[in-house]
Amino acid sequence: MLVAVQAFCDRCDLLNVNGLDFQHAAICARRCWLHLHRASMNEWSEHIRLGSIRHGDSHQRDQSTTGLLGLSPDRLDWDRHVVIEEKPSASHLFAAEDQALFYAAMLSVATGSLWGISIYVSSKRRYFEYALDQPRLDRLNKSLDLIGFLKLTNSVPAGPVIAACAGCSNAEFCGIDR
């Protein structure tokens, strides 16, 4: 499994991607394209600003993550080899899973041991635990294919209206009427 994870991480390095790229790709190709091309409206979004404040107030970032170039997980359990991400709600849990799995893959290669992930959803006061296994790695590789394509194209992909549009900072840019 570590050989396959290494191959994935090598591709990630070549494309210069990060965990947030995977989160965006899981939710919406248009949102991911905007993020990759630095055309996102996040810095003007009241929703994003308030979410960042709530996130910062809900926990303190683990100091053991300092110095992890390109990685910014919320916390790490070095003893159990688990990446821990904290989210306010379970909406788009699959996207948070992909972001954390990217961190787990990179840390697996760096340490030589497979890492897992745990996502703490504060509104539910519950942890969701996932292993970095072959089906999840396959899903990450598929997302990486999309991210690689989106980085190279100048055309903004279609953005169908989905549930995530209601809270998206790019909704006005996309023409979605909230």
Biotite code that builds the C-alpha atoms (Angstrom):
import biotite.structure as struc

atoms = struc.array([
    struc.Atom([0.000, 0.000, 0.000], chain_id="A", res_id=1, res_name="MET", atom_name="CA", element="C"),
    struc.Atom([2.830, 2.415, 0.807], chain_id="A", res_id=2, res_name="LEU", atom_name="CA", element="C"),
    struc.Atom([4.141, 2.050, -2.771], chain_id="A", res_id=3, res_name="VAL", atom_name="CA", element="C"),
    struc.Atom([0.775, 3.177, -4.161], chain_id="A", res_id=4, res_name="ALA", atom_name="CA", element="C"),
    struc.Atom([0.611, 6.031, -1.642], chain_id="A", res_id=5, res_name="VAL", atom_name="CA", element="C"),
    struc.Atom([4.135, 7.090, -2.652], chain_id="A", res_id=6, res_name="GLN", atom_name="CA", element="C"),
    struc.Atom([3.107, 7.181, -6.325], chain_id="A", res_id=7, res_name="ALA", atom_name="CA", element="C"),
    struc.Atom([0.094, 9.343, -5.419], chain_id="A", res_id=8, res_name="PHE", atom_name="CA", element="C"),
    struc.Atom([2.253, 11.721, -3.359], chain_id="A", res_id=9, res_name="CYS", atom_name="CA", element="C"),
    struc.Atom([4.791, 11.983, -6.180], chain_id="A", res_id=10, res_name="ASP", atom_name="CA", element="C"),
    struc.Atom([1.971, 13.074, -8.523], chain_id="A", res_id=11, res_name="ARG", atom_name="CA", element="C"),
    struc.Atom([0.790, 15.585, -5.915], chain_id="A", res_id=12, res_name="CYS", atom_name="CA", element="C"),
    struc.Atom([4.288, 17.059, -5.681], chain_id="A", res_id=13, res_name="ASP", atom_name="CA", element="C"),
    struc.Atom([4.526, 17.367, -9.478], chain_id="A", res_id=14, res_name="LEU", atom_name="CA", element="C"),
    struc.Atom([1.201, 19.203, -9.608], chain_id="A", res_id=15, res_name="LEU", atom_name="CA", element="C"),
    struc.Atom([1.974, 21.261, -6.488], chain_id="A", res_id=16, res_name="ASN", atom_name="CA", element="C"),
    struc.Atom([-1.384, 20.562, -4.838], chain_id="A", res_id=17, res_name="VAL", atom_name="CA", element="C"),
    struc.Atom([-2.540, 20.886, -1.248], chain_id="A", res_id=18, res_name="ASN", atom_name="CA", element="C"),
    struc.Atom([-5.305, 19.537, 0.967], chain_id="A", res_id=19, res_name="GLY", atom_name="CA", element="C"),
    struc.Atom([-7.714, 22.362, 0.254], chain_id="A", res_id=20, res_name="LEU", atom_name="CA", element="C"),
    struc.Atom([-7.521, 21.537, -3.464], chain_id="A", res_id=21, res_name="ASP", atom_name="CA", element="C"),
    struc.Atom([-8.966, 18.105, -2.677], chain_id="A", res_id=22, res_name="PHE", atom_name="CA", element="C"),
    struc.Atom([-11.700, 19.565, -0.509], chain_id="A", res_id=23, res_name="GLN", atom_name="CA", element="C"),
    struc.Atom([-12.801, 21.909, -3.313], chain_id="A", res_id=24, res_name="HIS", atom_name="CA", element="C"),
    struc.Atom([-12.579, 19.188, -5.983], chain_id="A", res_id=25, res_name="ALA", atom_name="CA", element="C"),
    struc.Atom([-14.838, 16.909, -3.944], chain_id="A", res_id=26, res_name="ALA", atom_name="CA", element="C"),
    struc.Atom([-17.528, 19.579, -3.724], chain_id="A", res_id=27, res_name="ILE", atom_name="CA", element="C"),
    struc.Atom([-17.552, 21.311, -7.124], chain_id="A", res_id=28, res_name="CYS", atom_name="CA", element="C"),
    struc.Atom([-15.274, 21.497, -10.180], chain_id="A", res_id=29, res_name="ALA", atom_name="CA", element="C"),
    struc.Atom([-16.057, 25.189, -10.702], chain_id="A", res_id=30, res_name="ARG", atom_name="CA", element="C"),
    struc.Atom([-15.239, 25.986, -7.070], chain_id="A", res_id=31, res_name="ARG", atom_name="CA", element="C"),
    struc.Atom([-11.976, 24.065, -7.425], chain_id="A", res_id=32, res_name="CYS", atom_name="CA", element="C"),
    struc.Atom([-11.079, 25.878, -10.667], chain_id="A", res_id=33, res_name="TRP", atom_name="CA", element="C"),
    struc.Atom([-11.709, 29.265, -9.034], chain_id="A", res_id=34, res_name="LEU", atom_name="CA", element="C"),
    struc.Atom([-9.515, 28.291, -6.084], chain_id="A", res_id=35, res_name="HIS", atom_name="CA", element="C"),
    struc.Atom([-6.713, 26.963, -8.302], chain_id="A", res_id=36, res_name="LEU", atom_name="CA", element="C"),
    struc.Atom([-6.763, 30.089, -10.490], chain_id="A", res_id=37, res_name="HIS", atom_name="CA", element="C"),
    struc.Atom([-6.922, 32.407, -7.483], chain_id="A", res_id=38, res_name="ARG", atom_name="CA", element="C"),
    struc.Atom([-10.277, 33.778, -8.569], chain_id="A", res_id=39, res_name="ALA", atom_name="CA", element="C"),
    struc.Atom([-12.119, 32.732, -5.430], chain_id="A", res_id=40, res_name="SER", atom_name="CA", element="C"),
    struc.Atom([-14.301, 35.230, -3.609], chain_id="A", res_id=41, res_name="MET", atom_name="CA", element="C"),
    struc.Atom([-13.403, 33.781, -0.180], chain_id="A", res_id=42, res_name="ASN", atom_name="CA", element="C"),
    struc.Atom([-11.664, 36.899, 1.110], chain_id="A", res_id=43, res_name="GLU", atom_name="CA", element="C"),
    struc.Atom([-14.856, 38.936, 0.635], chain_id="A", res_id=44, res_name="TRP", atom_name="CA", element="C"),
    struc.Atom([-17.207, 36.336, 2.083], chain_id="A", res_id=45, res_name="SER", atom_name="CA", element="C"),
    struc.Atom([-18.776, 37.056, 5.450], chain_id="A", res_id=46, res_name="GLU", atom_name="CA", element="C"),
    struc.Atom([-19.658, 33.354, 5.686], chain_id="A", res_id=47, res_name="HIS", atom_name="CA", element="C"),
    struc.Atom([-16.007, 32.314, 5.284], chain_id="A", res_id=48, res_name="ILE", atom_name="CA", element="C"),
    struc.Atom([-14.785, 35.015, 7.685], chain_id="A", res_id=49, res_name="ARG", atom_name="CA", element="C"),
    struc.Atom([-17.205, 33.941, 10.416], chain_id="A", res_id=50, res_name="LEU", atom_name="CA", element="C"),
    struc.Atom([-16.381, 30.275, 9.802], chain_id="A", res_id=51, res_name="GLY", atom_name="CA", element="C"),
    struc.Atom([-12.669, 31.002, 10.204], chain_id="A", res_id=52, res_name="SER", atom_name="CA", element="C"),
    struc.Atom([-13.293, 32.807, 13.473], chain_id="A", res_id=53, res_name="ILE", atom_name="CA", element="C"),
    struc.Atom([-15.468, 29.967, 14.801], chain_id="A", res_id=54, res_name="ARG", atom_name="CA", element="C"),
    struc.Atom([-12.879, 27.416, 13.707], chain_id="A", res_id=55, res_name="HIS", atom_name="CA", element="C"),
    struc.Atom([-10.090, 29.349, 15.405], chain_id="A", res_id=56, res_name="GLY", atom_name="CA", element="C"),
    struc.Atom([-12.114, 29.734, 18.591], chain_id="A", res_id=57, res_name="ASP", atom_name="CA", element="C"),
    struc.Atom([-13.141, 26.076, 18.748], chain_id="A", res_id=58, res_name="SER", atom_name="CA", element="C"),
    struc.Atom([-9.625, 24.698, 19.082], chain_id="A", res_id=59, res_name="HIS", atom_name="CA", element="C"),
    struc.Atom([-6.006, 25.625, 19.101], chain_id="A", res_id=60, res_name="GLN", atom_name="CA", element="C"),
    struc.Atom([-3.890, 24.272, 16.276], chain_id="A", res_id=61, res_name="ARG", atom_name="CA", element="C"),
    struc.Atom([-1.558, 21.547, 17.455], chain_id="A", res_id=62, res_name="ASP", atom_name="CA", element="C"),
    struc.Atom([1.966, 22.986, 17.600], chain_id="A", res_id=63, res_name="GLN", atom_name="CA", element="C"),
    struc.Atom([3.362, 19.670, 16.342], chain_id="A", res_id=64, res_name="SER", atom_name="CA", element="C"),
    struc.Atom([2.024, 20.589, 12.891], chain_id="A", res_id=65, res_name="THR", atom_name="CA", element="C"),
    struc.Atom([4.331, 23.612, 12.687], chain_id="A", res_id=66, res_name="THR", atom_name="CA", element="C"),
    struc.Atom([6.943, 23.181, 9.979], chain_id="A", res_id=67, res_name="GLY", atom_name="CA", element="C"),
    struc.Atom([5.017, 20.620, 7.929], chain_id="A", res_id=68, res_name="LEU", atom_name="CA", element="C"),
    struc.Atom([5.609, 22.276, 4.586], chain_id="A", res_id=69, res_name="LEU", atom_name="CA", element="C"),
    struc.Atom([2.442, 22.265, 2.506], chain_id="A", res_id=70, res_name="GLY", atom_name="CA", element="C"),
    struc.Atom([0.415, 20.506, 5.179], chain_id="A", res_id=71, res_name="LEU", atom_name="CA", element="C"),
    struc.Atom([-1.901, 22.205, 7.614], chain_id="A", res_id=72, res_name="SER", atom_name="CA", element="C"),
    struc.Atom([-3.957, 19.619, 9.480], chain_id="A", res_id=73, res_name="PRO", atom_name="CA", element="C"),
    struc.Atom([-5.747, 20.779, 12.610], chain_id="A", res_id=74, res_name="ASP", atom_name="CA", element="C"),
    struc.Atom([-4.096, 18.193, 14.862], chain_id="A", res_id=75, res_name="ARG", atom_name="CA", element="C"),
    struc.Atom([-1.964, 15.089, 14.659], chain_id="A", res_id=76, res_name="LEU", atom_name="CA", element="C"),
    struc.Atom([-1.900, 12.046, 16.897], chain_id="A", res_id=77, res_name="ASP", atom_name="CA", element="C"),
    struc.Atom([1.708, 11.036, 16.357], chain_id="A", res_id=78, res_name="TRP", atom_name="CA", element="C"),
    struc.Atom([1.387, 7.923, 18.529], chain_id="A", res_id=79, res_name="ASP", atom_name="CA", element="C"),
    struc.Atom([-1.605, 6.462, 16.673], chain_id="A", res_id=80, res_name="ARG", atom_name="CA", element="C"),
    struc.Atom([-0.628, 7.941, 13.262], chain_id="A", res_id=81, res_name="HIS", atom_name="CA", element="C"),
    struc.Atom([-3.914, 9.775, 12.838], chain_id="A", res_id=82, res_name="VAL", atom_name="CA", element="C"),
    struc.Atom([-4.649, 13.126, 11.183], chain_id="A", res_id=83, res_name="VAL", atom_name="CA", element="C"),
    struc.Atom([-7.431, 14.956, 13.034], chain_id="A", res_id=84, res_name="ILE", atom_name="CA", element="C"),
    struc.Atom([-9.555, 17.570, 11.313], chain_id="A", res_id=85, res_name="GLU", atom_name="CA", element="C"),
    struc.Atom([-12.233, 19.569, 13.116], chain_id="A", res_id=86, res_name="GLU", atom_name="CA", element="C"),
    struc.Atom([-15.387, 20.707, 11.337], chain_id="A", res_id=87, res_name="LYS", atom_name="CA", element="C"),
    struc.Atom([-18.404, 22.586, 12.709], chain_id="A", res_id=88, res_name="PRO", atom_name="CA", element="C"),
    struc.Atom([-20.940, 20.370, 10.924], chain_id="A", res_id=89, res_name="SER", atom_name="CA", element="C"),
    struc.Atom([-21.187, 17.126, 8.999], chain_id="A", res_id=90, res_name="ALA", atom_name="CA", element="C"),
    struc.Atom([-22.127, 18.879, 5.768], chain_id="A", res_id=91, res_name="SER", atom_name="CA", element="C"),
    struc.Atom([-19.714, 17.932, 3.013], chain_id="A", res_id=92, res_name="HIS", atom_name="CA", element="C"),
    struc.Atom([-18.010, 15.403, 5.280], chain_id="A", res_id=93, res_name="LEU", atom_name="CA", element="C"),
    struc.Atom([-16.761, 13.605, 2.154], chain_id="A", res_id=94, res_name="PHE", atom_name="CA", element="C"),
    struc.Atom([-14.802, 16.734, 1.183], chain_id="A", res_id=95, res_name="ALA", atom_name="CA", element="C"),
    struc.Atom([-13.223, 17.034, 4.633], chain_id="A", res_id=96, res_name="ALA", atom_name="CA", element="C"),
    struc.Atom([-12.393, 13.337, 4.370], chain_id="A", res_id=97, res_name="GLU", atom_name="CA", element="C"),
    struc.Atom([-10.513, 13.876, 1.099], chain_id="A", res_id=98, res_name="ASP", atom_name="CA", element="C"),
    struc.Atom([-8.590, 16.831, 2.531], chain_id="A", res_id=99, res_name="GLN", atom_name="CA", element="C"),
    struc.Atom([-7.551, 14.832, 5.598], chain_id="A", res_id=100, res_name="ALA", atom_name="CA", element="C"),
    struc.Atom([-6.711, 11.761, 3.490], chain_id="A", res_id=101, res_name="LEU", atom_name="CA", element="C"),
    struc.Atom([-4.309, 13.908, 1.462], chain_id="A", res_id=102, res_name="PHE", atom_name="CA", element="C"),
    struc.Atom([-2.545, 14.845, 4.718], chain_id="A", res_id=103, res_name="TYR", atom_name="CA", element="C"),
    struc.Atom([-2.551, 11.190, 5.810], chain_id="A", res_id=104, res_name="ALA", atom_name="CA", element="C"),
    struc.Atom([-0.986, 10.121, 2.495], chain_id="A", res_id=105, res_name="ALA", atom_name="CA", element="C"),
    struc.Atom([1.786, 12.711, 2.737], chain_id="A", res_id=106, res_name="MET", atom_name="CA", element="C"),
    struc.Atom([2.515, 11.801, 6.353], chain_id="A", res_id=107, res_name="LEU", atom_name="CA", element="C"),
    struc.Atom([2.463, 8.090, 5.488], chain_id="A", res_id=108, res_name="SER", atom_name="CA", element="C"),
    struc.Atom([5.225, 8.616, 2.950], chain_id="A", res_id=109, res_name="VAL", atom_name="CA", element="C"),
    struc.Atom([7.199, 10.888, 5.269], chain_id="A", res_id=110, res_name="ALA", atom_name="CA", element="C"),
    struc.Atom([7.075, 8.458, 8.196], chain_id="A", res_id=111, res_name="THR", atom_name="CA", element="C"),
    struc.Atom([6.975, 5.090, 6.422], chain_id="A", res_id=112, res_name="GLY", atom_name="CA", element="C"),
    struc.Atom([3.793, 4.097, 8.297], chain_id="A", res_id=113, res_name="SER", atom_name="CA", element="C"),
    struc.Atom([0.215, 4.293, 7.060], chain_id="A", res_id=114, res_name="LEU", atom_name="CA", element="C"),
    struc.Atom([-1.773, 7.082, 8.692], chain_id="A", res_id=115, res_name="TRP", atom_name="CA", element="C"),
    struc.Atom([-5.516, 7.210, 9.178], chain_id="A", res_id=116, res_name="GLY", atom_name="CA", element="C"),
    struc.Atom([-7.847, 10.137, 9.694], chain_id="A", res_id=117, res_name="ILE", atom_name="CA", element="C"),
    struc.Atom([-10.367, 11.253, 12.257], chain_id="A", res_id=118, res_name="SER", atom_name="CA", element="C"),
    struc.Atom([-12.806, 14.072, 11.622], chain_id="A", res_id=119, res_name="ILE", atom_name="CA", element="C"),
    struc.Atom([-14.359, 15.658, 14.678], chain_id="A", res_id=120, res_name="TYR", atom_name="CA", element="C"),
    struc.Atom([-17.752, 17.235, 13.971], chain_id="A", res_id=121, res_name="VAL", atom_name="CA", element="C"),
    struc.Atom([-18.372, 19.660, 16.809], chain_id="A", res_id=122, res_name="SER", atom_name="CA", element="C"),
    struc.Atom([-22.133, 20.025, 16.210], chain_id="A", res_id=123, res_name="SER", atom_name="CA", element="C"),
    struc.Atom([-22.522, 16.271, 16.649], chain_id="A", res_id=124, res_name="LYS", atom_name="CA", element="C"),
    struc.Atom([-19.741, 15.914, 19.236], chain_id="A", res_id=125, res_name="ARG", atom_name="CA", element="C"),
    struc.Atom([-18.618, 12.883, 17.312], chain_id="A", res_id=126, res_name="ARG", atom_name="CA", element="C"),
    struc.Atom([-15.484, 11.584, 15.599], chain_id="A", res_id=127, res_name="TYR", atom_name="CA", element="C"),
    struc.Atom([-15.647, 9.900, 12.194], chain_id="A", res_id=128, res_name="PHE", atom_name="CA", element="C"),
    struc.Atom([-12.658, 7.613, 11.569], chain_id="A", res_id=129, res_name="GLU", atom_name="CA", element="C"),
    struc.Atom([-11.396, 6.435, 8.195], chain_id="A", res_id=130, res_name="TYR", atom_name="CA", element="C"),
    struc.Atom([-8.448, 4.370, 6.992], chain_id="A", res_id=131, res_name="ALA", atom_name="CA", element="C"),
    struc.Atom([-6.248, 5.280, 4.063], chain_id="A", res_id=132, res_name="LEU", atom_name="CA", element="C"),
    struc.Atom([-7.152, 2.206, 2.016], chain_id="A", res_id=133, res_name="ASP", atom_name="CA", element="C"),
    struc.Atom([-7.083, 1.376, -1.696], chain_id="A", res_id=134, res_name="GLN", atom_name="CA", element="C"),
    struc.Atom([-10.641, 2.537, -2.521], chain_id="A", res_id=135, res_name="PRO", atom_name="CA", element="C"),
    struc.Atom([-10.007, 5.905, -0.838], chain_id="A", res_id=136, res_name="ARG", atom_name="CA", element="C"),
    struc.Atom([-6.615, 6.215, -2.538], chain_id="A", res_id=137, res_name="LEU", atom_name="CA", element="C"),
    struc.Atom([-8.327, 5.483, -5.873], chain_id="A", res_id=138, res_name="ASP", atom_name="CA", element="C"),
    struc.Atom([-10.816, 8.283, -5.134], chain_id="A", res_id=139, res_name="ARG", atom_name="CA", element="C"),
    struc.Atom([-7.946, 10.676, -4.311], chain_id="A", res_id=140, res_name="LEU", atom_name="CA", element="C"),
    struc.Atom([-6.195, 9.769, -7.558], chain_id="A", res_id=141, res_name="ASN", atom_name="CA", element="C"),
    struc.Atom([-9.409, 10.474, -9.478], chain_id="A", res_id=142, res_name="LYS", atom_name="CA", element="C"),
    struc.Atom([-9.666, 13.860, -7.747], chain_id="A", res_id=143, res_name="SER", atom_name="CA", element="C"),
    struc.Atom([-6.016, 14.500, -8.562], chain_id="A", res_id=144, res_name="LEU", atom_name="CA", element="C"),
    struc.Atom([-6.781, 13.844, -12.245], chain_id="A", res_id=145, res_name="ASP", atom_name="CA", element="C"),
    struc.Atom([-9.532, 16.484, -12.061], chain_id="A", res_id=146, res_name="LEU", atom_name="CA", element="C"),
    struc.Atom([-7.293, 18.947, -10.206], chain_id="A", res_id=147, res_name="ILE", atom_name="CA", element="C"),
    struc.Atom([-4.517, 18.466, -12.777], chain_id="A", res_id=148, res_name="GLY", atom_name="CA", element="C"),
    struc.Atom([-6.964, 19.114, -15.622], chain_id="A", res_id=149, res_name="PHE", atom_name="CA", element="C"),
    struc.Atom([-8.441, 22.175, -13.908], chain_id="A", res_id=150, res_name="LEU", atom_name="CA", element="C"),
    struc.Atom([-4.990, 23.659, -13.317], chain_id="A", res_id=151, res_name="LYS", atom_name="CA", element="C"),
    struc.Atom([-4.213, 23.497, -17.028], chain_id="A", res_id=152, res_name="LEU", atom_name="CA", element="C"),
    struc.Atom([-7.493, 24.732, -18.481], chain_id="A", res_id=153, res_name="THR", atom_name="CA", element="C"),
    struc.Atom([-8.398, 28.366, -18.905], chain_id="A", res_id=154, res_name="ASN", atom_name="CA", element="C"),
    struc.Atom([-12.077, 27.527, -19.332], chain_id="A", res_id=155, res_name="SER", atom_name="CA", element="C"),
    struc.Atom([-14.253, 27.809, -16.256], chain_id="A", res_id=156, res_name="VAL", atom_name="CA", element="C"),
    struc.Atom([-16.081, 24.483, -15.884], chain_id="A", res_id=157, res_name="PRO", atom_name="CA", element="C"),
    struc.Atom([-19.849, 24.261, -15.615], chain_id="A", res_id=158, res_name="ALA", atom_name="CA", element="C"),
    struc.Atom([-21.189, 24.807, -12.147], chain_id="A", res_id=159, res_name="GLY", atom_name="CA", element="C"),
    struc.Atom([-24.496, 23.036, -11.645], chain_id="A", res_id=160, res_name="PRO", atom_name="CA", element="C"),
    struc.Atom([-26.596, 24.170, -8.704], chain_id="A", res_id=161, res_name="VAL", atom_name="CA", element="C"),
    struc.Atom([-25.949, 21.819, -5.769], chain_id="A", res_id=162, res_name="ILE", atom_name="CA", element="C"),
    struc.Atom([-26.636, 21.916, -2.030], chain_id="A", res_id=163, res_name="ALA", atom_name="CA", element="C"),
    struc.Atom([-23.197, 23.426, -1.372], chain_id="A", res_id=164, res_name="ALA", atom_name="CA", element="C"),
    struc.Atom([-24.113, 26.536, -3.377], chain_id="A", res_id=165, res_name="CYS", atom_name="CA", element="C"),
    struc.Atom([-26.168, 27.931, -0.483], chain_id="A", res_id=166, res_name="ALA", atom_name="CA", element="C"),
    struc.Atom([-23.065, 28.505, 1.633], chain_id="A", res_id=167, res_name="GLY", atom_name="CA", element="C"),
    struc.Atom([-20.478, 28.987, -1.095], chain_id="A", res_id=168, res_name="CYS", atom_name="CA", element="C"),
    struc.Atom([-18.543, 32.241, -1.169], chain_id="A", res_id=169, res_name="SER", atom_name="CA", element="C"),
    struc.Atom([-18.531, 32.045, -4.965], chain_id="A", res_id=170, res_name="ASN", atom_name="CA", element="C"),
    struc.Atom([-22.322, 31.736, -5.357], chain_id="A", res_id=171, res_name="ALA", atom_name="CA", element="C"),
    struc.Atom([-22.768, 35.316, -6.603], chain_id="A", res_id=172, res_name="GLU", atom_name="CA", element="C"),
    struc.Atom([-19.886, 34.923, -9.039], chain_id="A", res_id=173, res_name="PHE", atom_name="CA", element="C"),
    struc.Atom([-21.480, 31.739, -10.377], chain_id="A", res_id=174, res_name="CYS", atom_name="CA", element="C"),
    struc.Atom([-24.836, 33.472, -10.735], chain_id="A", res_id=175, res_name="GLY", atom_name="CA", element="C"),
    struc.Atom([-26.517, 31.362, -8.065], chain_id="A", res_id=176, res_name="ILE", atom_name="CA", element="C"),
    struc.Atom([-29.291, 33.307, -6.360], chain_id="A", res_id=177, res_name="ASP", atom_name="CA", element="C"),
    struc.Atom([-29.323, 32.369, -2.692], chain_id="A", res_id=178, res_name="ARG", atom_name="CA", element="C"),
])
